[in-house]
């Protein structure tokens, strides 16, 4: 493996030196070791990037459910914040950690910083009215930072 990178580096150094030699002989001699090292590093970095992309793709493929895969997840609103309980982990976000809450046709999106957040699909609710009520309760808790329950604490009339 290292032999391939060495040959690639040597060829890159040679061709760069030939090209630079037409411009400046001294510069061509200086560029050979630099091009040799770059020729070794470039393919190695490229292969590392491909491996990283493959592992990331595999991780995303395993993490996100498909329509034919059952993925039981529980979302809980509390005075402290939002709990997203999945089979592999439990995620908690305090109300102050959310940037926005959005609802679209029963799908609910909880956005935090960057690309993070939680998503509850409309299929996770019995019907659209319950999804919209859950969203309204979440927005009420978010805006009050958990101090005001829209209709009182859960489980009480």
N, C-alpha and C positions, 0 to 999 in steps of 0.2 A: 504494500500500500504506500509506504513512504517512498519506495523507489519510483512509483508513478508520479508522485508529487515532486520528487527531485528532478526527474526528467522534464516534467512540465515547467518547473522553475528554471531549469537550465535553458530550455528552449525559449522561454519568455525573456530571460536575460540576454541570450544570444541575439534574438530578433530586435530587442530594444537597443542593444548596443550597436547593431548594424545600422539601425535607423538613426540613432544619435550620432554615430561616427561620422555620418555625412555632415553633421552640423558642427561637432566639436570632438576631437579625439580624446582629450582629457576627460571630458564629461562622459564619454562612452565607457571609459575604464572605471569611472566611479559608479555608473549605473548598473554594471553587471551584477555585483553582489546585492544591490537593492532590488533589482528585478528578479534575481534568483529567489530571494526571501519572499517577495510578493507573489511569485509564481507558485511557491509552496503554500503560502497562507491562503490565497484566493480559492483554490479548489477545496481546501480543508474547511474554510468558512462556508463555502457554498453547500458542502455536504452536511455540515452541522445545521445550517438553516433549513435544508430539506428534512432532516430528521426532526427538528423542532416543529416544523409545519405538520409533519405526519403525526407526531405525538399530540399536538394541539387539536388536529382534526379528529383523531381517535377519542380524545377526552371529551370534546364537544358532542361527538356522535353518541358516546355512552351517557353523557349527562342529560341531554335534552330528549324528552320522550317523543315517540312517533305515534301516529294515530292507532297503530295496532299494538302498542305497548302500554300496559296498564302501569300508571305511575301515581300512586296514592300519596297525596300531599295534603297537609292541614294548614290552614292559615288562620291565625288567631289575633284578634284585636284586644289589647289590654290597655290599662291606663298608662303603663310604662312605655309601650310601643307595639310593634308588629312582630309576631312570630311566624316564621315560615318553616314548618316541620316537614322534612322530606325523609325518605328511608335512609339516606346516607348521612344527613346532617340536619341540625337545627340552626336556623339563622334568626338572629334577633336584631331589629333596628329600632332605636328609640325614635319617638315622633320628631325630635329635633334633627334627626339625621336624614329626613326626607326632603328632597327638593321640590317634588311635585307628585300629585296623585291624579291619574287620568282614568276615565272610563269611556269605552267605546263599544256599543252594542252588547253590553254585558261583560266584556273583557276588561279587567282592572289592571292598571299599571302603577306600581309604586317605584318612583325614581329616586335614587340616591346619587352620590357623587360619581362622576365618570360614567362607565358603562354598567354600573351595578344597579341592582334593584330587584323587584319581584314582579311576577306576572301571574294573575289568576285568570284562567280561561273561563268563558261563559259556561262551558260544560261542567265546571266545578260547582255550579249552583243548580238548585232544583228548577228554578225558572228565572226569567229576566227580572221580575219584580224583586226577588230576593237578592239578586246580584246588585241591583241599583240601591237597595236598602243598605247592603253591606258597604257599598261605596260611599253612600251618604254618611253612615256611621264612622267610617274611616276618615273622611274629610273633616267631620266634626271633631274627632279626637285629635287629628293632625293640627287643625287650626287652633285648638285650645291647649295643645301640647299635653293632651291626656287628662286635663282637669275636668272636662265636661263631657258626660255621656249624653248622646242625643236623646235617648228615651230612658235614662236611668241605667244603672249597672246591669250587665247581662244576667239573666236568671231571676230578675225581680220584676214584679208587675209595674 
